[in-house]
Amino acid sequence: MQHSLREDILNAGLKIMFQSGYVGATVRDICAAAGAPHGSFTNHFRSKEAFAKEVLDRYFANLQKSVKAALEDRALTPRQRLQRYLEIISGVLAGDKWKRGCLIGDFSLETVSQSKLLHQRLKAIFQEWRAPFASCIAEAQAVGEIESIFDPVDLAEFLLASWEGAILRMKVERGPAPLERFRKIVFATVFKESK
C-alpha cells in the first residue's frame, strides 16, 4: 500500500500558514514543504479554502487540549484555572520565541472577508472556545471567588478577545510584555479575587 501524503501536507500546511498567512501560503509551498507532488494536494483537498479549514480544525483540536489541561484541573480553584490556561499558552508562545501567535486570531484577521467557509468556521470556533471559560467563570462566581457583576459568557468573550489582542501585540513586539501586562491587569481588575 502506498503512503498517503495527506498527513504530511496538513502538517506542512500548518507551519507554512503560520509563517506566511492564509493568502501568502501557496499550494506549491505547502507541497514542497511536505515533499509531496501538487497532484497529492488536489487528490486530498478540493480547494485551498477547504484545506485551510482542516488545518484550522486541527489547530483548534490541539488548543482544546490546553483548555482541558487548565480548566479541568480540580486541584486548582476556578480563578487559578483561568490563570493556568494563560500560563500554558504563554509557555507555548515562548517556545516559539514570540514569533508565532494564534492561528485562530491570524485567520480571523486575514480570511473572514475572503472566505465564507472560514468565516463560518471561525464563528463556530469562538462559540465553542468560550463555553468552557464561561463555565469556569460561572463556577468562580458561584463560590464567590470573583465578582458576579457581569455575565459569565460576556466575561469569557472579553477574556478571549483581549487575550487575542495581547497575542497580536506580542507578535509585533517579539516579546512577552503584552502577555504579562494583560495577565497582571486582568487578574487585578476584571477577575480580581472577591474580598
PyMOL commands that set and color helices and strands:
alter all, ss='L'
color gray80, all
select helices_A, chain A and resi 6-24+27-34+38-44+48-71+78-95+103-111+116-142+152-173+177-186
alter helices_A, ss='H'
color red, helices_A
deselect
rebuild
show_as cartoon
